[in-house]
Amino acid sequence: MYFSNVAKAIRNAETVSTIGKIENVIGMSIEASGLKARVGDIARVLTKAGTEGVAVEVVGFKDEATILMPYNDLGGVAPGDFVRSTGKTLEVPVGDFLMGRVVDALCNPIDDLGPFGKSQTYPVGATYINPLSRPPIKERLTFGIKAIDGLLTIGKGQRMGIFAGSGVGKSTLMGMIAKYGLADVNVIALVGERGREVKEFIQKELGPEGMRRSVVVVATSDQSSMQRMKCPMVATTIAEYFKNQGKDVLLMMDSLTRFAMAQREMGLAIGEPPIARGYTPSIYAELPKLLERSGNFDNGSITGIYTVLVEGDDTNEPISDTVRGIVDGHMVLSRKLAHRNHYPAIDVSQSISRLMNSLVSNEHKELASEFRDIMAIYEENADMVNIGAYKKGSNPRLDRALDKMAQVDAFLTQNVGESFSYEETLGAMKKILEK
């Protein structure tokens, strides 16, 4: 036992350590001189007493200075303090012990269930994945939600965006997906959430049933931009561990917008030029790197569900546009439907799963097509019908839509405590469309 501890200490020892000196602290960034380090290396600020304080990461270089961003609050850091490079990049502990746990953005436990034991570690940074090594997505994943399984069928390894404004049931829908989705493991990243909402989501939306097979990674809105930026990366790293064990992982992030905002704060702090709505160019490089890490693989899959918080319900703002171009489909949550107490408030006519046609039978395709046709013709003529200007019998397609629309609406609504199998969903669709 003693010799194994010695061997572990030797393996973890820092063979090279360089010391630099802090010259400037500007906003959230630190400029240090004399520090020999690479982008991505972890360093630690040394206090006046000589003890190690704030952890920082190398994010760039300017002239002769090394630019650092802190993981925590910069209180107490002053020009002239020394900073020590560890020569290591960020790694997080991974293992089956993470199931049912809540961790922070650096994978430290925050749920009072005790520390993690001995474990292996994974680097947080993304590595290039050869696109030819990805098998095609051919297997359906059931979520237990009729609107999704029936009209927006998702496959194992697919990436879907949920585009929603505030207060339209996004967290509730994510809780239902986590509880009823038939994946082996859920990894949930809560990025930039209000502190009170984290416990509410875990207890109310996720519940004991969902939490048993979930790992929750949290970075609240009051934490540093570095932690909010690392949170989705750490969650993806944990998902990759379970995927490497041959499991089907459901990776959920709420939200990509707050990840982009954290990246924007960091980019502006280190001098990147702002472009569309103040977002910096690095954001448009980081988003595909993050999203491409999910997918279908030979030894498991990572199905990604990513929420995008649209500003003013504008689904064409820069982050929404960028994400929509990367993912394999999107769901739009409608405030109009939410105001009608229609939950989940998925606007099916504005939503699409790009892989659905390759995942379902011809019969299912025809049922979904008929549903969409009924909703489309009803929506086109709703105003005319509501003011009484339409005379029944003038348009057979519209007559059928009027007969079926109440049943279609009922099909698309679902209580939080309800779950439906794929067979039950198809059976309900057939019943509605019977002549």
Residue pairs with C-beta under 8 A, 6 or more apart in sequence:
14 86
14 87
14 88
15 87
16 87
17 84
17 85
17 86
17 87
18 34
18 35
18 36
18 37
18 84
18 85
18 87
19 34
19 35
19 46
19 82
19 83
19 84
19 85
20 32
20 33
20 34
20 35
20 36
20 37
20 43
20 66
20 82
20 83
20 84
20 85
21 32
21 33
21 34
21 80
21 81
21 82
21 83
22 30
22 31
22 32
22 45
22 77
22 78
22 79
22 80
22 81
22 82
22 83
23 31
23 32
23 33
23 65
23 79
24 30
24 31
24 65
24 79
25 31
25 74
25 77
25 78
25 79
26 269
27 269
28 69
28 70
28 74
28 224
28 225
28 265
28 266
28 269
29 59
29 67
29 68
29 69
29 269
29 270
30 45
30 56
30 67
30 68
30 69
30 70
30 74
30 77
30 83
31 62
31 65
31 66
31 67
31 68
32 43
32 65
32 66
32 68
32 83
33 64
33 65
33 66
35 43
35 58
35 66
35 83
35 85
36 85
37 43
37 58
37 66
37 85
37 87
38 58
39 58
39 59
39 60
39 61
40 57
40 58
40 89
40 90
40 125
41 57
41 58
41 85
41 86
41 87
41 88
41 89
42 55
42 56
42 57
42 85
42 86
42 88
42 89
42 90
43 55
43 56
43 57
43 58
43 68
43 83
43 84
43 85
43 86
44 52
44 53
44 54
44 55
44 56
44 83
44 84
44 86
45 52
45 53
45 54
45 56
45 77
45 81
45 82
45 83
46 52
46 53
46 81
46 82
46 83
46 84
47 53
47 76
47 81
48 81
52 84
53 76
53 77
54 70
54 71
54 72
54 73
54 74
54 76
54 77
55 70
55 71
55 72
56 68
56 69
56 70
56 71
56 83
57 68
57 69
57 71
57 90
57 226
58 66
58 67
58 68
58 85
59 67
59 68
59 69
59 266
59 270
60 67
60 270
61 67
62 270
62 271
67 270
68 83
69 224
69 225
69 226
69 266
69 269
69 270
70 77
70 224
70 226
71 106
71 224
71 226
71 227
71 230
72 224
72 227
73 224
89 123
89 124
89 125
90 106
90 123
90 124
90 125
90 230
91 121
91 122
91 123
91 124
92 106
92 107
92 121
92 122
92 124
92 234
92 237
92 238
93 107
93 116
93 119
93 120
93 121
94 107
94 119
94 120
94 121
94 122
94 237
94 238
94 241
95 116
95 119
95 120
95 241
97 116
97 117
97 119
98 116
98 215
98 238
99 185
99 212
99 213
99 214
99 215
100 211
100 212
100 213
100 214
100 215
101 109
101 111
101 113
101 215
101 216
102 109
102 110
102 111
102 198
102 202
102 216
102 218
103 109
103 110
103 111
103 215
103 216
103 217
103 218
103 234
104 110
104 217
104 218
104 219
104 227
105 217
105 218
105 219
105 223
105 227
105 228
105 230
105 231
105 234
106 227
106 230
106 234
107 217
107 234
107 238
109 115
109 116
110 218
122 237
122 238
122 240
122 241
123 237
124 230
124 233
124 234
124 237
125 233
126 233
126 236
126 289
126 290
126 292
126 293
129 292
129 293
129 295
133 297
133 298
134 157
134 295
134 296
134 297
135 296
135 297
135 298
136 296
136 358
137 155
137 156
137 157
137 158
137 295
137 296
137 328
137 355
137 358
137 359
138 155
138 358
138 359
139 155
139 156
139 359
140 153
140 154
140 155
140 156
140 359
140 360
140 422
141 154
141 155
141 156
141 158
141 181
141 182
141 183
141 248
141 250
141 303
142 149
142 181
142 182
142 421
142 422
143 149
143 154
143 176
143 177
143 180
143 181
143 182
144 176
144 179
144 180
144 181
144 182
144 419
144 420
144 421
145 173
145 176
145 177
145 180
145 344
145 414
145 419
145 420
146 411
146 412
146 414
146 420
146 425
146 428
147 344
147 346
147 348
147 411
147 412
147 414
148 154
148 177
148 331
148 346
149 420
149 422
149 425
150 367
150 368
150 371
150 411
150 425
150 426
150 428
150 429
151 348
151 351
151 368
151 371
151 372
152 160
152 329
152 331
152 346
152 348
152 351
152 352
152 353
152 356
153 353
153 355
153 356
153 359
153 360
153 364
154 160
154 303
154 329
154 353
154 355
154 356
154 359
155 296
155 303
155 355
155 358
155 359
156 248
156 296
156 301
156 303
157 294
157 295
157 296
157 297
157 301
157 302
157 303
158 303
158 304
158 328
158 329
158 353
158 355
159 291
159 294
159 295
159 303
159 304
159 306
159 326
159 327
159 328
159 329
160 304
160 305
160 306
160 327
160 328
160 329
160 330
160 331
160 353
161 256
161 306
161 307
161 308
161 323
161 324
161 327
161 329
161 330
161 331
162 170
162 173
162 174
162 305
162 306
162 307
162 308
162 330
162 331
162 333
163 307
163 308
163 310
163 315
163 320
163 324
163 330
163 331
163 332
163 333
164 170
164 307
164 308
164 309
164 310
164 332
164 333
164 345
165 309
165 310
165 312
165 313
165 333
165 335
166 309
167 335
167 338
168 333
168 334
168 335
168 337
168 338
168 345
169 333
169 338
169 343
169 344
169 345
170 254
170 255
170 307
170 309
170 333
171 197
171 201
171 205
171 254
172 205
172 343
172 344
172 416
173 333
173 344
173 346
174 188
174 201
174 205
174 252
174 254
174 305
174 307
175 201
175 204
175 205
175 206
175 207
175 210
175 416
176 205
176 344
176 414
176 416
176 419
177 250
177 252
177 305
178 186
178 188
178 205
178 206
178 210
178 214
178 250
178 252
179 206
179 207
179 209
179 210
179 419
180 419
181 250
183 248
183 249
183 250
183 303
184 213
184 242
184 247
184 248
184 249
185 213
185 214
185 215
185 239
185 242
185 247
185 248
185 249
185 250
186 210
186 213
186 214
186 215
186 249
186 250
186 251
186 252
187 214
187 215
187 217
187 235
187 236
187 238
187 239
187 242
187 249
187 250
187 251
187 252
188 206
188 214
188 215
188 216
188 217
188 235
188 252
188 253
188 254
189 217
189 231
189 232
189 234
189 235
189 236
189 251
189 252
189 253
189 254
190 197
190 198
190 201
190 216
190 217
190 218
190 219
190 220
190 231
190 254
191 219
191 228
191 231
191 232
191 253
191 254
191 255
191 256
191 258
191 259
191 262
192 219
192 220
192 221
192 228
192 255
192 258
192 259
192 261
192 262
193 201
193 218
193 220
193 221
193 254
194 220
194 221
195 220
195 221
195 222
198 218
198 220
202 211
202 216
206 214
206 216
215 235
215 238
217 231
217 234
217 235
217 238
218 231
219 227
219 228
219 230
219 231
221 228
221 258
225 262
225 263
225 265
225 266
225 269
226 262
226 266
228 258
228 259
228 261
228 262
229 259
229 262
229 263
229 266
231 259
232 253
232 256
232 259
232 290
233 290
235 251
235 253
236 251
236 290
236 293
236 294
236 302
239 249
239 251
239 293
239 294
239 302
240 293
240 302
242 249
242 300
243 249
243 297
243 299
243 300
243 301
243 302
244 299
244 300
245 300
246 299
246 300
247 300
248 300
248 301
248 303
249 300
249 301
249 302
249 303
250 303
250 305
251 294
251 302
251 303
251 304
251 305
252 304
252 305
252 306
252 307
253 259
253 304
253 305
253 306
253 307
254 307
255 306
255 307
255 308
255 309
256 287
256 306
256 307
256 308
256 319
256 323
257 307
257 308
257 309
257 310
257 319
258 309
259 290
260 279
260 283
260 287
260 319
263 280
263 282
263 283
263 286
264 274
264 278
264 279
264 280
264 283
267 280
267 281
267 282
267 283
268 274
268 278
268 280
272 280
272 281
272 282
273 280
273 281
274 280
275 281
276 318
277 317
277 318
279 318
279 319
283 319
283 322
284 322
287 319
287 322
287 323
287 326
288 326
291 304
291 306
291 323
291 326
291 327
292 326
293 302
294 302
294 303
294 304
295 301
295 302
295 304
304 327
306 323
306 327
308 319
308 320
308 323
310 317
310 320
311 317
313 335
314 320
315 324
315 332
315 350
323 330
324 330
328 353
328 354
328 355
329 351
329 352
329 353
329 354
329 355
329 356
330 351
330 352
331 346
331 351
332 346
332 347
332 350
332 351
333 344
333 345
333 346
333 347
334 345
334 346
334 347
334 350
335 345
336 347
337 343
337 345
337 346
337 347
338 345
342 409
342 412
342 413
343 413
343 414
343 416
344 413
344 414
346 412
348 371
348 372
348 375
348 412
349 372
349 375
349 376
349 379
356 365
356 368
357 365
360 368
363 426
364 426
367 426
367 429
367 430
367 433
368 429
370 433
371 408
371 429
371 432
371 433
373 397
373 401
374 400
374 401
374 404
374 405
374 408
375 401
375 405
375 408
377 397
377 398
377 401
378 385
378 398
378 401
378 402
378 405
381 390
381 395
381 398
381 401
384 390
385 398
385 402
390 398
392 399
392 402
393 399
404 432
404 433
407 432
408 432
411 428
411 429
411 432
414 420
420 428
